[in-house]
Amino acid sequence: MKIIVEFNGLWGLGDKFCADPMYYHLKKKYGKDTLIHSYGDNGISSHNPFWDGEKKDIHYDKVISINGFDKMPIQEYQKLESMGSAVGHMLSYADIDYSKVDHVTPNLYLSDDEKQAAFNKFVKKNQAREKRNLLAMCVDYYDARRHLEIRKWNKIAYILKKRGYNIVSLGLLHHLHYADIDLTGKTDTREAAAILSYCSLFIGNNSLLFHIAQSLNIPSICTFSLAIPQRFIYGTCPAYPVQA
């Protein structure tokens, strides 16, 4: 069996990360010899042991189209969005019932060597060695309807800094004035995740790094507004949603 998974439409990396358990369940459903390729996932599943590479010029026995709201009738998309979990939403494209599976937490499959290398490269030189005091913040701000604005995050960072935390700023867009280690825009996804693995807490807007924090078993505080928080919380580690 040869399967191609195609991501079509407006998907963020956080959404694509939620599709990660699908590869495991496809192998479980069709057998360990099943060949699974993907297209359009931007490499988010590149280290998944149940993924076999990018799309090739071959015949596929099964095509799984993961379609965004702009690529399918809105009524059908609304049915998917009404599901209790974003992971379940993604699994449904492969006809896998979220309520009947055992493996639902996405994973980047970071190695210990990757974690240590990122710590040595970005954190160690800044003397922030105490894991219990290292706190990650990702305050990427795209949408006023969904995200807490940057000036409010700076106020929160100021308070936390005065209480003795070492703050690591991660993400792509916005720099925290009070971060002890500003890595905004300086790491790739796996490096950011590796640094996050050394933190005792994640705080930020709903983002890929929030999903990764949960996969790493890092307690999280995350802001939501339009999105229903319960759809994006999984695993056993505490996740505290704050809704605008």
C-alpha positions as CSV (number, residue, x, y, z in Angstrom):
1,M,0.0,0.0,0.0
2,K,1.3,3.4,-1.0
3,I,-0.3,6.5,0.5
4,I,0.1,10.2,-0.2
5,V,-1.0,12.8,2.3
6,E,-1.6,16.2,0.7
7,F,-2.1,19.4,2.6
8,N,-4.3,21.8,0.6
9,G,-5.4,25.3,1.6
10,L,-4.6,27.7,4.4
11,W,-3.0,25.6,7.1
12,G,-0.5,26.9,9.7
13,L,2.3,24.8,11.0
14,G,0.4,24.3,14.2
15,D,-2.4,22.7,12.2
16,K,-0.1,20.5,10.3
17,F,1.6,19.4,13.6
18,C,-1.8,18.2,14.8
19,A,-1.8,15.8,11.8
20,D,1.3,14.1,13.1
21,P,-0.5,11.1,14.9
22,M,-2.2,10.3,11.6
23,Y,1.0,8.7,10.3
24,Y,1.2,6.3,13.2
25,H,-2.5,5.3,12.8
26,L,-2.2,4.8,9.1
27,K,0.7,2.4,9.6
28,K,-1.4,0.7,12.3
29,K,-4.4,0.5,10.0
30,Y,-2.8,-0.6,6.8
31,G,0.3,-2.4,8.1
32,K,3.9,-1.5,8.9
33,D,5.0,-2.1,5.3
34,T,2.7,0.7,4.1
35,L,4.6,3.5,2.4
36,I,3.4,7.0,3.5
37,H,4.6,10.2,1.7
38,S,3.4,13.7,2.1
39,Y,3.1,17.0,0.2
40,G,2.8,20.5,1.5
41,D,3.5,19.9,5.2
42,N,6.6,22.1,5.2
43,G,8.8,19.5,6.8
44,I,7.0,19.4,10.1
45,S,6.8,15.6,10.1
46,S,10.3,15.1,8.7
47,H,11.5,13.1,11.8
48,N,8.4,11.1,12.3
49,P,9.5,7.4,12.2
50,F,6.1,6.5,10.6
51,W,6.7,8.9,7.7
52,D,8.6,7.7,4.6
53,G,9.4,10.9,2.8
54,E,8.1,13.6,0.5
55,K,5.9,13.0,-2.5
56,K,7.5,11.0,-5.3
57,D,6.6,10.6,-9.0
58,I,5.0,7.2,-8.4
59,H,1.5,5.7,-8.4
60,Y,-0.3,6.0,-5.0
61,D,-3.0,3.5,-4.0
62,K,-4.6,6.0,-1.7
63,V,-4.7,9.8,-1.6
64,I,-5.6,11.6,1.7
65,S,-6.5,15.2,1.0
66,I,-6.3,17.4,4.1
67,N,-8.4,20.3,2.9
68,G,-8.7,23.7,4.5
69,F,-11.9,25.8,4.7
70,D,-10.9,27.4,1.4
71,K,-10.8,24.1,-0.4
72,M,-14.1,22.4,0.6
73,P,-17.8,23.4,1.1
74,I,-18.1,25.5,4.2
75,Q,-20.8,23.3,5.7
76,E,-18.5,20.2,5.5
77,Y,-15.7,22.2,7.1
78,Q,-18.0,23.3,9.9
79,K,-18.7,19.7,10.8
80,L,-15.0,19.1,11.2
81,E,-14.4,22.3,13.2
82,S,-17.2,21.2,15.6
83,M,-15.2,18.2,16.6
84,G,-13.8,18.2,20.1
85,S,-10.2,18.0,19.0
86,A,-8.0,19.5,16.3
87,V,-6.1,16.2,16.2
88,G,-9.4,14.4,15.7
89,H,-10.2,16.9,12.8
90,M,-7.0,15.8,11.1
91,L,-7.5,12.1,11.7
92,S,-10.9,12.3,10.2
93,Y,-9.4,13.0,6.7
94,A,-8.0,9.5,6.9
95,D,-11.2,8.0,8.2
96,I,-9.7,7.4,11.6
97,D,-12.0,7.8,14.6
98,Y,-10.4,10.0,17.3
99,S,-12.5,8.5,20.0
100,K,-11.2,5.0,19.3
101,V,-7.4,5.5,19.1
102,D,-4.7,5.5,21.8
103,H,-2.1,7.8,20.3
104,V,-3.3,11.4,19.9
105,T,-0.4,13.6,21.0
106,P,1.7,15.1,18.2
107,N,5.5,14.7,18.5
108,L,8.5,16.2,16.9
109,Y,10.7,13.3,17.9
110,L,13.6,15.4,19.2
111,S,16.7,13.6,20.1
112,D,18.7,14.3,23.3
113,D,21.6,15.4,21.1
114,E,19.4,18.0,19.4
115,K,18.2,19.3,22.7
116,Q,21.7,19.6,24.1
117,A,23.1,21.2,21.0
118,A,20.5,23.9,21.0
119,F,21.0,24.6,24.7
120,N,24.7,24.9,24.2
121,K,24.3,27.2,21.2
122,F,21.6,29.6,22.4
123,V,21.2,29.3,26.2
124,K,24.4,28.2,28.0
125,K,26.4,31.3,27.1
126,N,23.7,33.4,28.7
127,Q,24.2,31.8,32.1
128,A,20.5,30.7,32.3
129,R,21.3,27.2,33.5
130,E,18.6,26.7,36.1
131,K,15.8,24.7,34.5
132,R,13.3,25.6,37.2
133,N,13.8,29.3,36.5
134,L,13.8,29.2,32.7
135,L,10.6,30.3,31.2
136,A,9.6,30.4,27.5
137,M,7.4,33.1,25.9
138,C,6.2,33.1,22.3
139,V,4.2,36.3,21.7
140,D,3.9,36.2,17.9
141,Y,1.0,38.6,17.1
142,Y,-0.8,38.2,13.8
143,D,-4.5,38.8,14.5
144,A,-6.1,41.2,16.9
145,R,-9.2,39.0,17.1
146,R,-7.2,36.1,18.4
147,H,-4.0,37.2,20.1
148,L,-3.0,39.3,23.1
149,E,-1.1,42.4,21.9
150,I,2.6,42.8,22.4
151,R,2.5,45.7,24.9
152,K,0.5,43.5,27.3
153,W,3.0,40.7,26.9
154,N,5.8,43.1,27.7
155,K,4.1,44.0,31.0
156,I,3.7,40.3,31.9
157,A,7.4,39.7,31.0
158,Y,8.4,42.6,33.3
159,I,6.5,41.2,36.2
160,L,7.9,37.7,35.7
161,K,11.4,39.0,35.4
162,K,11.1,40.9,38.7
163,R,10.1,37.6,40.3
164,G,13.3,36.0,39.3
165,Y,12.5,34.1,36.1
166,N,14.9,33.9,33.2
167,I,12.8,34.6,30.2
168,V,13.5,33.1,26.7
169,S,11.7,34.8,23.9
170,L,10.9,32.4,21.0
171,G,8.9,32.8,17.8
172,L,9.2,34.7,14.5
173,L,7.9,38.3,14.8
174,H,8.0,40.2,18.1
175,H,10.8,40.9,20.5
176,L,10.1,41.2,24.2
177,H,11.8,44.1,25.8
178,Y,12.4,42.3,29.1
179,A,13.6,38.9,27.7
180,D,16.9,37.7,29.2
181,I,17.5,35.6,26.0
182,D,16.0,37.0,22.8
183,L,15.9,34.2,20.2
184,T,13.0,35.7,18.2
185,G,13.7,34.9,14.5
186,K,17.0,33.2,15.4
187,T,16.1,29.5,15.5
188,D,14.4,27.0,13.3
189,T,11.4,25.1,14.6
190,R,13.4,22.1,16.0
191,E,15.9,24.4,17.7
192,A,13.1,26.4,19.3
193,A,11.5,23.1,20.5
194,A,14.8,21.9,21.9
195,I,15.2,25.1,23.9
196,L,11.6,24.8,25.1
197,S,12.3,21.3,26.5
198,Y,14.6,22.9,29.1
199,C,11.9,25.4,30.3
200,S,9.6,24.9,33.3
201,L,6.7,26.8,31.7
202,F,5.5,28.1,28.3
203,I,3.4,31.3,28.1
204,G,2.1,32.8,24.9
205,N,-0.4,33.2,22.2
206,N,-2.0,30.1,20.5
207,S,0.8,28.9,18.2
208,L,2.9,26.0,17.0
209,L,5.1,26.4,20.1
210,F,2.1,25.9,22.3
211,H,1.4,22.6,20.6
212,I,5.0,21.6,20.9
213,A,5.1,22.6,24.6
214,Q,2.3,20.1,25.3
215,S,4.1,17.4,23.3
216,L,7.2,18.0,25.5
217,N,5.1,17.8,28.7
218,I,5.8,21.5,29.5
219,P,3.0,23.2,31.5
220,S,1.5,26.0,29.5
221,I,-0.5,29.2,29.7
222,C,-2.0,30.1,26.4
223,T,-4.4,32.9,25.2
224,F,-7.4,32.2,23.1
225,S,-10.4,34.1,21.7
226,L,-12.1,32.8,18.6
227,A,-10.7,29.3,18.9
228,I,-12.2,26.9,21.4
229,P,-9.3,26.0,23.8
230,Q,-10.4,22.4,24.4
231,R,-9.8,21.6,20.8
232,F,-6.1,22.4,21.1
233,I,-5.4,20.8,24.5
234,Y,-4.2,17.2,24.7
235,G,-1.9,15.0,26.7
236,T,-1.5,14.9,30.5
237,C,0.5,18.0,31.2
238,P,-1.4,21.0,32.6
239,A,-2.5,23.6,30.0
240,Y,-4.3,26.7,31.2
241,P,-6.3,28.6,28.6
242,V,-7.0,32.3,29.0
243,Q,-9.8,33.5,26.9
244,A,-10.3,37.1,25.8
